[in-house]
Amino acid sequence: MTAIKELKATARAKVGKGAARAERRAGRVPAVIYGDGKAPVGITLDHVEINKIIYAGHFLTTLFNVDVDGQKHRVIPRDYQLDPVKDFPLHVDFLRVAVGATLTVDVPVHFLNQETAPALKQGGTLNIVSHAVSLNVPAEAIPEAIEVDLTKYGFGDSIHLSAIKLPAGVTWAGHGDDTLATITAPSGLKEAEAEEAAAAAAAAAAPEAPKA
């Protein structure tokens, strides 16, 4: 079961840009809790605490119990804004999550065994197409990552969604069989293969020598 983290918040009485700027000057980050057919709740969060949580990773795939002046809200972060220059949080959106709900989340893809994969050890290059995939997941069982074992793949292979085994109860949120990554051969090997192919083609096209 996904661990639910606790987060303290304070109800926000005023809304608008001026009120939000005042909260930030006071060391608070404005946020909102919405969804589940209930009225939105404006809150503020401690700047230092929420900054640490965001940069710890997995923020958008973590469930929180947000304690708003003694009332708890079970939520998942849906979006957050960062200052374009200083990268500190400016605003956070939380979605209420009912028990037993299914969510669509973006989960990171981890490519394992890059140091030991035979194709990469021989000079091949891993070209990552997608660093995350969109999944339909039970709220109580959000995977931290989808793992790809690179030891199974060789030169010229493409790694597709269909090759990845998903945890129980988890399905792909999109359609099609998207490419996650490819492995290309080193340039020297590709040149040697091209020369071999050209030589074979030339030999096949050459006229047969007359028999004695």
ZAPA-290836 format. One record per residue: residue number from 1; residue in one letter; x, y, z of N, C-alpha, C in turn. Coordinates in Angstrom, 3 decimals. Each point is the difference from the previous one (the first is absolute). Last residue first. Layout:
<pts>
PT	palo	vopa	n.c1	n.c2	n.c3	ca.c1	ca.c2	ca.c3	c.c1	c.c2	c.c3
PT	NUM	A	X	Y	Z	X	Y	Z	X	Y	Z
...
</pts>
This chain:
<pts>
PT	palo	vopa	n.c1	n.c2	n.c3	ca.c1	ca.c2	ca.c3	c.c1	c.c2	c.c3
PT	212	A	36.332	-23.633	-66.483	1.069	-0.478	-0.858	-0.472	-1.216	-0.790
PT	211	K	-3.335	4.002	1.704	0.595	-1.257	0.444	1.047	-0.460	-1.017
PT	210	P	-1.419	5.242	1.083	-0.265	-1.152	-0.895	0.721	-1.251	0.517
PT	209	A	-1.760	3.858	3.365	1.168	-0.273	-0.827	-0.296	-1.232	-0.891
PT	208	E	-3.896	3.344	1.799	0.732	-1.229	0.322	1.160	-0.177	-0.930
PT	207	P	-1.918	4.941	1.366	-0.275	-1.140	-0.895	0.839	-1.201	0.392
PT	206	A	-1.693	3.732	3.621	1.099	-0.269	-0.925	-0.334	-1.197	-0.884
PT	205	A	-2.754	1.664	3.702	-0.274	0.607	-1.312	1.061	-0.328	-1.022
PT	204	A	0.286	-1.465	4.556	-1.189	-0.616	-0.574	-0.272	0.522	-1.396
PT	203	A	3.540	1.845	2.523	0.310	-1.373	-0.367	-1.182	-0.680	-0.668
PT	202	A	-0.581	4.322	1.746	0.863	0.044	-1.180	0.326	-1.409	-0.478
PT	201	A	-2.416	0.475	3.986	-0.835	0.390	-1.141	0.805	0.012	-1.282
PT	200	A	2.261	-0.837	4.022	-0.858	-1.130	-0.322	-0.869	0.310	-1.208
PT	199	A	2.700	3.435	1.710	0.834	-1.024	-0.625	-0.843	-1.204	-0.413
PT	198	A	-2.115	3.426	2.394	0.341	0.473	-1.340	0.824	-1.046	-0.739
PT	197	A	-1.062	-0.822	4.503	-1.205	-0.085	-0.819	0.290	0.425	-1.426
PT	196	E	3.432	0.454	3.149	-0.264	-1.414	-0.253	-1.211	-0.170	-0.909
PT	195	E	1.030	4.315	1.467	0.995	-0.452	-0.970	-0.211	-1.465	-0.355
PT	194	A	-2.711	1.854	3.356	-0.362	0.579	-1.302	0.979	-0.459	-1.080
PT	193	E	0.865	-1.211	4.438	-1.154	-0.742	-0.509	-0.405	0.513	-1.367
PT	192	A	3.390	2.307	2.244	0.487	-1.318	-0.402	-1.139	-0.838	-0.587
PT	191	E	-1.057	4.205	1.809	0.754	0.161	-1.245	0.496	-1.349	-0.505
PT	190	K	-2.190	0.125	4.152	-0.963	0.267	-1.072	0.724	0.153	-1.338
PT	189	L	2.591	-0.484	3.863	-0.662	-1.258	-0.325	-0.980	0.186	-1.142
PT	188	G	2.154	3.817	1.702	0.967	-0.877	-0.654	-0.625	-1.309	-0.434
PT	187	S	-2.583	3.131	2.557	0.195	0.409	-1.401	0.973	-0.907	-0.736
PT	186	P	-2.986	-1.989	4.055	1.053	1.014	-0.138	0.305	0.268	-1.465
PT	185	A	-4.957	-1.611	1.234	1.348	-0.559	-0.014	1.025	1.127	-0.092
PT	184	T	-4.967	0.520	2.327	0.691	0.055	-1.292	1.419	-0.536	0.137
PT	183	I	-5.130	-0.168	2.553	1.435	-0.219	0.206	0.660	-0.039	-1.368
PT	182	T	-4.820	2.313	2.318	0.650	-0.835	-1.011	1.468	-0.166	0.377
PT	181	A	-5.163	1.326	2.575	1.426	0.227	-0.244	0.466	-0.883	-1.149
PT	180	L	-4.663	0.576	1.205	0.605	0.588	1.183	1.469	0.351	-0.237
PT	179	T	-4.586	-0.553	-3.331	1.392	-0.376	0.224	0.535	0.736	1.223
PT	178	D	-5.356	-1.435	-1.034	1.039	1.017	-0.111	1.387	-0.567	0.290
PT	177	D	-4.821	-1.762	-1.430	1.170	-0.662	0.594	1.203	0.923	-0.151
PT	176	G	-5.733	0.904	0.360	1.160	-0.247	-0.838	1.138	-0.620	0.781
PT	175	H	-3.409	3.219	2.560	-0.244	-1.046	-0.996	1.263	-0.173	-0.840
PT	174	G	-0.737	1.771	5.424	-0.106	0.397	-1.399	-0.316	-1.175	-0.900
PT	173	A	0.663	-0.439	4.733	-1.043	1.020	-0.143	-0.191	0.406	-1.450
PT	172	W	1.614	-4.855	2.363	0.472	1.165	-0.737	-1.148	0.982	-0.172
PT	171	T	-0.072	-3.209	4.302	-0.139	-0.092	-1.456	0.579	1.263	-0.642
PT	170	V	-0.329	-3.160	5.012	0.492	1.192	-0.697	-0.127	-0.217	-1.506
PT	169	G	-0.953	-3.339	3.470	-0.960	1.085	0.113	0.385	1.267	-0.720
PT	168	A	3.943	-3.239	1.202	-1.415	-0.393	0.021	-0.894	1.225	0.176
PT	167	P	4.761	0.901	-2.240	-0.497	-0.565	1.261	-1.488	-0.326	-0.095
PT	166	L	2.888	-0.104	-4.546	-0.509	0.965	0.964	-0.425	-0.683	1.296
PT	165	K	3.659	-0.939	-4.246	-1.010	-0.616	0.860	-0.414	0.982	1.083
PT	164	I	2.080	0.780	-5.160	0.135	0.274	1.423	-1.144	-0.651	0.770
PT	163	A	0.597	0.177	-4.858	1.000	-0.906	0.571	0.109	0.131	1.513
PT	162	S	-2.823	2.774	-2.845	-0.548	-1.358	0.088	0.973	-0.986	0.633
PT	161	L	1.191	4.607	-0.965	-0.874	-0.150	1.165	-0.445	-1.443	0.188
PT	160	H	4.561	0.551	-2.654	-1.357	0.519	-0.113	-0.786	-0.209	1.298
PT	159	I	5.274	0.300	-2.281	-0.712	-0.452	1.190	-1.370	0.669	0.009
PT	158	S	3.826	-1.447	-3.975	-0.863	1.057	0.531	-0.782	-0.585	1.172
PT	157	D	4.978	-1.407	-2.637	-1.287	-0.301	0.639	-0.727	1.285	0.409
PT	156	G	4.539	-0.477	-2.016	-1.133	0.169	-0.910	-1.355	-0.261	0.619
PT	155	F	4.108	-2.208	2.392	0.124	1.069	-0.977	-1.228	0.048	-0.904
PT	154	G	-1.158	-2.412	4.474	1.245	0.091	-0.754	-0.005	1.154	-0.975
PT	153	Y	-2.530	-1.966	5.039	-0.076	0.635	-1.315	1.373	0.133	-0.642
PT	152	K	-1.239	-1.587	4.558	-0.774	-0.826	-0.939	0.085	0.499	-1.441
PT	151	T	1.883	2.155	3.969	0.814	-1.164	-0.375	-0.710	-0.876	-1.033
PT	150	L	-1.862	4.014	2.206	0.686	0.187	-1.285	0.839	-1.199	-0.413
PT	149	D	-4.594	0.911	3.019	1.285	-0.688	0.131	0.710	0.020	-1.352
PT	148	V	-3.883	3.253	2.455	0.375	-0.665	-1.250	1.395	-0.599	0.183
PT	147	E	-4.463	2.085	3.245	1.395	-0.387	-0.192	0.200	-0.766	-1.306
PT	146	I	-3.356	3.938	2.613	-0.068	-1.161	-0.877	1.435	-0.344	-0.385
PT	145	A	-1.768	2.621	4.682	0.610	0.066	-1.329	-0.335	-1.265	-0.777
PT	144	E	-2.000	1.065	4.211	0.990	1.076	0.005	0.626	0.170	-1.372
PT	143	P	-5.127	-1.847	0.813	1.398	-0.446	-0.059	0.951	1.191	-0.021
PT	142	I	-4.936	-0.416	2.319	0.688	0.718	-1.071	1.457	-0.464	-0.047
PT	141	A	-4.368	-1.335	2.629	1.113	-0.825	-0.493	0.674	0.667	-1.191
PT	140	E	-3.994	1.624	2.351	0.749	-0.586	1.112	1.219	-0.798	-0.461
PT	139	A	-3.061	2.063	-3.096	0.584	1.066	0.816	0.879	-0.563	1.112
PT	138	P	-0.621	-2.568	-4.659	-0.764	0.152	1.248	0.683	1.038	0.875
PT	137	V	0.676	0.465	-5.299	0.472	-0.741	1.169	-0.984	0.119	1.152
PT	136	N	1.429	1.005	-5.575	-1.183	-0.039	0.855	0.333	-0.904	1.181
PT	135	L	3.700	2.893	-3.105	-0.618	-1.250	0.446	-1.307	0.263	0.732
PT	134	S	4.322	2.162	-3.385	-1.284	0.305	0.627	-0.735	-1.299	0.308
PT	133	V	5.543	1.079	-0.302	-1.162	-0.545	-0.710	-1.262	0.314	0.788
PT	132	A	5.620	1.815	-0.673	-1.160	-0.283	0.850	-1.128	-0.541	-0.870
PT	131	H	4.189	1.200	-1.871	0.486	-0.123	1.373	-1.135	-0.310	0.979
PT	130	S	0.954	-0.777	-5.566	-0.965	0.400	1.034	0.593	-0.239	1.374
PT	129	V	2.750	-0.640	-3.799	-1.073	0.760	-0.646	-0.969	0.550	1.039
PT	128	I	5.455	-1.650	-0.111	-1.257	-0.014	0.743	-1.009	0.917	-0.679
PT	127	N	4.539	-2.875	-1.419	-0.714	1.225	-0.354	-1.380	-0.043	0.650
PT	126	L	5.119	-2.508	0.487	-1.405	-0.029	0.399	-0.618	1.351	-0.315
PT	125	T	4.420	-2.684	-2.251	-0.540	1.209	0.615	-1.481	-0.194	0.315
PT	124	G	4.793	-3.370	-0.668	-1.312	0.446	-0.471	-0.493	1.218	0.773
PT	123	G	4.141	-2.725	0.700	0.052	1.312	-0.646	-1.310	0.502	-0.543
PT	122	Q	0.993	-4.100	2.583	0.713	-0.102	-1.277	-0.022	1.313	-0.781
PT	121	K	-2.312	-0.487	4.121	1.411	-0.237	0.322	0.845	-0.083	-1.277
PT	120	L	-4.690	0.340	-0.387	0.570	1.278	0.421	1.486	-0.146	0.343
PT	119	A	-2.447	-3.883	-1.179	0.024	0.915	-1.152	0.640	1.337	0.364
PT	118	P	-0.643	-3.331	3.480	1.025	-0.341	-1.004	0.092	1.002	-1.148
PT	117	A	-1.491	1.251	5.076	-0.694	-0.449	-1.225	1.035	-0.256	-1.100
PT	116	T	0.921	1.827	4.498	0.269	-1.411	-0.288	-0.680	-0.507	-1.272
PT	115	E	-0.345	4.550	1.820	1.429	-0.302	0.089	0.320	-1.430	-0.438
PT	114	Q	-4.491	1.683	0.257	0.696	0.653	-1.108	1.487	-0.350	0.005
PT	113	N	-4.146	-1.481	2.767	1.173	-0.763	-0.442	0.696	0.615	-1.204
PT	112	L	-5.027	1.700	0.723	0.903	-0.687	0.916	1.163	-0.665	-0.729
PT	111	F	-3.748	4.221	-0.426	0.709	-0.948	-0.860	1.128	-0.625	0.809
PT	110	H	-4.944	2.540	1.169	1.384	-0.208	0.410	0.619	-1.082	-0.884
PT	109	V	-4.403	3.723	-0.097	0.555	-1.258	-0.506	1.462	-0.080	0.422
PT	108	P	-4.503	2.821	2.273	1.301	-0.033	-0.675	0.390	-1.399	-0.447
PT	107	V	-5.105	1.943	0.333	0.960	-0.727	0.831	1.338	-0.062	-0.734
PT	106	D	-5.039	2.797	0.091	1.217	-0.229	-0.769	1.056	-0.583	0.932
PT	105	V	-5.598	-0.494	0.406	1.208	0.700	0.433	1.143	-0.300	-0.965
PT	104	T	-5.644	-0.643	1.228	0.926	0.006	-1.123	1.197	0.856	0.388
PT	103	L	-3.624	-2.961	3.257	0.558	1.260	-0.467	0.814	-0.211	-1.268
PT	102	T	-4.166	-2.331	3.389	1.052	-0.248	-0.986	0.436	1.341	-0.574
PT	101	A	-2.427	-1.491	5.054	-0.003	0.712	-1.283	1.143	-0.474	-0.892
PT	100	G	-1.179	-1.250	4.719	-0.331	-0.904	-1.104	0.013	0.653	-1.368
PT	99	V	-0.664	3.271	3.963	0.512	-1.353	0.226	-0.458	-0.901	-1.144
PT	98	A	0.494	5.197	-1.095	-0.870	-0.880	0.778	0.669	-1.366	0.166
PT	97	V	2.094	5.067	-0.865	0.030	-1.386	-0.462	-0.867	-0.843	0.924
PT	96	R	1.087	5.582	-1.690	-0.508	-0.940	1.009	-0.064	-1.404	-0.596
PT	95	L	3.501	3.791	-1.650	-1.272	-0.635	-0.348	-0.417	-0.941	1.125
PT	94	F	3.374	4.680	-0.481	-0.227	-1.344	0.527	-1.381	-0.488	-0.420
PT	93	D	4.019	4.024	-1.379	-1.377	-0.486	-0.139	-0.082	-1.431	0.518
PT	92	V	3.497	4.565	0.783	-0.195	-1.446	-0.129	-1.494	-0.297	-0.114
PT	91	H	4.072	4.354	-0.467	-1.394	-0.441	0.202	-0.074	-1.505	-0.212
PT	90	L	4.201	2.393	0.099	-0.900	1.150	0.050	-1.435	-0.395	0.313
PT	89	P	5.476	-2.076	0.701	-1.420	-0.182	-0.311	-0.818	1.271	0.196
PT	88	F	5.233	0.118	-1.580	-0.709	-0.367	1.221	-1.502	-0.047	-0.299
PT	87	D	3.772	1.212	-3.144	-0.462	-1.396	0.108	-0.614	-0.365	1.344
PT	86	K	1.924	4.267	-2.190	0.570	-0.564	1.221	-0.448	-1.439	0.283
PT	85	V	-1.421	2.378	-4.031	1.395	0.379	0.206	0.619	-0.757	1.180
PT	84	P	-4.669	-0.471	-1.346	0.823	-0.281	-1.193	1.473	0.320	0.179
PT	83	D	-3.553	-1.768	3.774	0.505	1.283	-0.453	0.951	-0.242	-1.175
PT	82	L	-3.795	-3.609	0.785	1.268	0.430	0.572	0.365	1.377	-0.535
PT	81	Q	-4.693	-3.402	0.721	0.711	1.026	-0.758	1.263	0.396	0.754
PT	80	Y	-3.463	-4.628	-0.380	0.632	1.017	0.832	0.759	0.961	-0.905
PT	79	D	-4.007	-4.440	0.170	0.839	0.952	-0.713	0.673	0.922	1.013
PT	78	R	-2.557	-3.814	1.311	-0.289	-0.075	-1.430	0.870	0.950	-0.815
PT	77	P	-0.025	-2.887	5.101	0.348	1.208	-0.748	-0.277	-0.195	-1.487
PT	76	I	-2.870	-2.501	3.774	1.221	-0.228	-0.765	0.314	1.301	-0.734
PT	75	V	-3.065	-1.544	4.798	0.200	0.645	-1.300	1.233	-0.547	-0.710
PT	74	R	-3.647	0.116	4.566	0.833	-0.992	-0.699	0.146	0.450	-1.452
PT	73	H	-0.961	2.802	4.757	-0.440	-0.205	-1.377	0.970	-0.982	-0.662
PT	72	K	-1.561	1.842	5.388	0.900	-0.657	-0.943	-0.671	-0.220	-1.359
PT	71	Q	-0.262	3.611	4.462	-0.817	-0.812	-0.914	0.902	-0.585	-1.081
PT	70	G	1.804	2.932	3.387	-0.652	-1.113	0.681	-0.884	-0.869	-0.872
PT	69	D	2.357	3.856	-1.752	-0.535	0.449	1.289	-0.819	-1.097	0.689
PT	68	V	1.594	-1.702	-4.094	-0.333	1.419	-0.092	-0.687	0.408	1.300
PT	67	D	3.176	-4.184	-2.111	-0.695	0.428	1.214	-0.199	1.514	-0.072
PT	66	V	0.873	-4.121	-3.706	0.265	1.405	0.303	-0.883	0.413	1.171
PT	65	N	2.056	-4.640	-2.178	-1.056	0.437	0.896	0.334	1.430	0.397
PT	64	F	1.681	-2.700	-4.629	0.211	0.763	1.229	-1.297	0.096	0.793
PT	63	L	2.747	-2.984	-4.338	-1.219	0.386	0.709	0.361	0.730	1.295
PT	62	T	2.892	-0.446	-4.809	-0.071	-0.277	1.430	-1.337	0.467	0.575
PT	61	T	2.075	0.629	-4.508	-0.528	-1.363	0.127	-0.097	-0.419	1.470
PT	60	L	1.787	4.257	-1.546	-1.283	-0.124	-0.701	-0.573	-1.410	0.024
PT	59	F	4.308	1.005	2.040	-1.030	0.856	0.595	-1.368	-0.242	-0.632
PT	58	H	4.714	-2.029	-0.463	-1.267	-0.743	0.046	-1.157	0.845	0.549
PT	57	G	4.756	2.012	1.283	-0.403	-0.899	-1.076	-1.324	-0.694	0.268
PT	56	A	2.619	3.582	2.407	0.365	-1.364	0.407	-0.377	-1.019	-1.072
PT	55	Y	-1.079	4.731	-0.180	1.306	-0.359	-0.552	0.511	-1.353	0.485
PT	54	I	-4.221	1.706	1.549	-0.025	0.017	-1.464	1.324	-0.506	-0.562
PT	53	I	-0.339	0.553	4.677	-0.812	-1.127	-0.465	-0.004	-0.073	-1.525
PT	52	K	2.139	3.680	2.137	0.746	-1.248	0.209	-0.760	-1.198	-0.571
PT	51	N	-2.195	4.146	-0.059	1.132	0.029	-0.925	0.817	-1.287	0.115
PT	50	I	-3.510	0.770	3.009	-0.503	-0.446	-1.305	1.117	0.024	-1.040
PT	49	E	1.096	1.484	4.420	-0.442	-1.396	-0.002	-0.417	-0.453	-1.391
PT	48	V	1.201	4.556	0.708	1.165	-0.882	0.139	-0.418	-1.461	-0.112
PT	47	H	-3.436	3.346	-0.055	0.863	0.059	-1.178	1.153	-0.999	0.078
PT	46	D	-4.908	-0.606	2.221	1.299	0.528	0.393	0.974	-0.094	-1.175
PT	45	L	-5.222	0.491	-1.029	0.949	-0.994	0.476	1.290	0.687	0.414
PT	44	T	-5.720	1.135	-0.876	1.404	0.373	-0.158	0.870	-1.046	0.672
PT	43	I	-5.349	0.258	-2.414	0.890	-0.260	1.132	1.354	0.646	-0.258
PT	42	G	-5.608	-0.546	-1.826	1.270	0.693	-0.122	0.833	-0.197	1.246
PT	41	V	-4.025	-3.009	-2.403	0.472	0.543	1.268	1.353	0.661	-0.239
PT	40	P	-4.767	-1.646	-3.072	1.452	0.175	0.164	0.335	0.630	1.351
PT	39	A	-4.452	-3.019	-0.591	0.476	1.349	-0.282	1.517	0.070	0.176
PT	38	K	-2.183	-4.709	-1.417	-0.047	0.919	1.135	0.567	1.354	-0.395
PT	37	G	-0.191	-4.289	-2.593	-1.320	0.604	0.133	-0.146	0.973	1.156
PT	36	D	4.143	-2.223	-1.438	-0.880	-0.899	0.754	-1.357	0.639	0.279
PT	35	G	3.984	3.530	-1.052	-0.435	-1.303	-0.495	-0.900	-0.761	0.950
PT	34	Y	4.166	3.649	1.280	-1.247	-0.003	-0.767	-0.389	-1.440	-0.356
PT	33	I	3.618	3.697	2.856	-0.474	-1.386	-0.014	-1.354	0.013	-0.704
PT	32	V	4.585	3.523	0.040	-1.439	-0.234	-0.018	-0.260	-1.499	-0.008
PT	31	A	4.120	4.100	1.347	-0.383	-1.265	-0.627	-1.518	-0.119	0.030
PT	30	P	4.722	3.538	1.225	-1.432	-0.198	-0.238	-0.257	-1.330	-0.711
PT	29	V	4.152	1.215	3.347	-0.274	-0.276	-1.413	-1.499	-0.226	-0.173
PT	28	R	3.410	2.873	3.762	-1.026	-1.019	-0.255	-0.199	-0.162	-1.505
PT	27	G	2.735	3.352	2.529	0.617	-1.329	0.038	-0.982	-1.137	-0.192
PT	26	A	-0.773	4.893	-0.255	-0.035	-0.509	1.373	0.596	-1.408	0.117
PT	25	R	-0.478	2.180	-4.188	0.898	0.858	0.782	0.086	-0.468	1.448
PT	24	R	-3.046	-2.140	-2.825	1.380	-0.363	-0.354	1.005	0.844	0.768
PT	23	E	-4.592	0.967	0.473	0.314	-1.296	0.620	1.453	-0.393	-0.286
PT	22	A	-1.685	3.849	-2.112	0.173	0.241	1.437	0.367	-1.289	0.723
PT	21	R	-1.104	-0.227	-4.555	1.317	0.617	0.190	0.281	0.261	1.478
PT	20	A	-4.261	-1.608	-1.155	1.018	-1.037	-0.212	1.402	0.560	0.200
PT	19	A	-3.681	2.932	0.161	0.038	-0.838	1.197	1.071	-1.083	-0.128
PT	18	G	-0.744	2.752	-3.738	0.554	0.784	1.107	0.125	-0.813	1.263
PT	17	K	-2.060	-1.937	-3.861	1.448	0.158	-0.146	0.629	0.765	1.169
PT	16	G	-4.513	-2.858	0.881	0.426	1.063	-0.905	1.506	0.162	0.013
PT	15	V	-3.453	-1.598	4.161	0.521	-0.510	-1.261	0.386	1.184	-0.881
PT	14	K	-0.923	-1.249	5.693	-0.046	0.903	-1.149	0.609	-0.663	-1.231
PT	13	A	-0.278	-2.409	4.137	-1.269	0.731	-0.052	-0.122	0.845	-1.259
PT	12	R	2.604	-4.725	1.338	0.285	1.326	-0.554	-1.316	0.737	-0.197
PT	11	A	2.057	-4.282	3.332	-1.052	0.503	-0.882	0.338	1.420	-0.438
PT	10	T	3.846	-3.539	1.223	-0.852	0.986	0.660	-1.034	0.500	-0.994
PT	9	A	3.311	-4.784	0.751	-0.394	1.165	-0.785	-0.873	0.912	0.851
PT	8	K	3.506	-4.853	-0.054	-0.732	1.018	0.735	-0.316	1.188	-0.914
PT	7	L	0.906	-5.506	-0.858	0.402	1.343	-0.367	-0.887	1.008	0.728
PT	6	E	1.585	-5.731	-0.565	-0.742	1.046	0.708	0.553	1.370	-0.370
PT	5	K	-0.127	-4.889	-2.891	0.790	0.925	0.802	-0.893	1.078	0.615
PT	4	I	-0.545	-5.349	-1.791	-0.609	1.327	-0.042	0.777	0.908	0.934
PT	3	A	1.171	-4.775	-2.934	0.064	0.731	1.263	-0.601	1.388	-0.187
PT	2	T	-1.320	-4.502	-2.841	0.736	1.255	-0.057	-0.039	0.711	1.351
PT	1	M	-0.327	-5.408	-0.531	-0.844	1.194	0.000	0.880	1.245	0.000
</pts>
